[in-house]
Amino acid sequence: MHYEIARSQTDPLKYGIFERYASLDAYASTHKSTEAYRTFRPKMQALQDSGELEVSGSSYFELGHGFVSGS
């Protein structure tokens, strides 16, 4: 798995977190069963419920094309 966090160029209080998993099963079973997830998720839900945090997301399947630049 791989995580990357990015901050908005126009809103310094807006962040995006990109999560990458080897498969859908790795996300659905492995990730959600970790102690870190089970500890963090209720805290994040409380922030969502209070309106302090907005969570949105989309899922994508990688196509195996592209590159990572060294610069």
C-alpha positions, 0 to 999 in steps of 0.5 A: 500500500502507498499513501500520499498527502497533498495540500491545495495550492489555493486553500492551505486548509484543504488536503487530499490523501491518495491511497494506493493498494495492490488490489481491491481486496487489499483495500476492502479486507486488509486495510479495513482490518488493521488496528490503525484503521479501527482506531482512527475511523471512529475519530474521523467519523466524529469529525465528519458528524460535527462538520469539522471534516468533509470526506469524499472519494473516488476509486480508480483502476490503474491501467499500467501506463505512465511514469514517475519523474525523478525531479 
